[in-house]
C-alpha cells in the first residue's frame, strides 16, 4: 500500500482531482446542472471527487496488487481493480447523496447511477495506472562531484540532490523501489530490476527477491540456518535468501560452512 501513499503525496494527483471536480461542477452531469446553482454545484462535485478519489485510489491499489499476485499484468489488473473499487465507491456516493441532495436532484435512478459509477471507476483506475506506470521522474542535474573516471550510477539522477551519495541498498515495494544511500532513503517509481540495472557500476548483490545491497556497504554478515542476514553500514538487517547465500560466499562476504 505504500505506493498508493506515494501517489497521494503527488501534486499531480490532487491537481487532477481538482480539475475533474471543476469540470464536473460546470458541466453538471446526472441532472445537477438543473437542480443545483453553479457555485453549490461546483462545491458538490469538488467534495465528491475529493471524497471518492483518495478512497478509490487506496481500494484500487489494494485490489490491483492482489490481482497482479494472481498473475494479471498491470493494465488488466488496473481495469479489474477499478470494477471492484466501484462497488464501495457506489455505496459511499449513495450515502453522501442521501445527506447532500434532495430527492429528485439526480436524474438517474439508483441502479443506473451505480452502473455509471462503476464505469467511471474503471476508467479512472485505468487512467491512473497509465499515468503512474513506470513513469520516470524528471532527472535532476548531474552531481558535479562525480568524475569522468568514476561514473556515478544513473539511478542517483532520479534522487533529490541531497540524497545523491554512495548507494547502500535497494528494496522492492510493488512497482516502487526504496533507494537508500549514505544520506538517507526515498521511494521512487521504478521497477526493482530496472533500479538494479541503473545502480551500475556500484558493485552489489541481489541477496533476496526484494533486496539488493552494495558490497562495500556490508558491515557484517551472520548465518541464520540455511539463510543469512546482512547488516548494512547504516545498521539495518537485510535477509539473504537461501538461493543467494552462494553468491554472498563467492563475493567473500560469508565463509563457507
Beta strands, then each sheet from edge to edge (+ up, - down):
strand 1: 167-173
strand 2: 176-181
strand 3: 184-189
strand 4: 204-208
strand 5: 211-214
strand 6: 218-224
strand 7: 227-232
strand 8: 237-240
sheet 1: 3+ 2- 1+ 5- 4+
sheet 2: 6+ 7- 8+
end
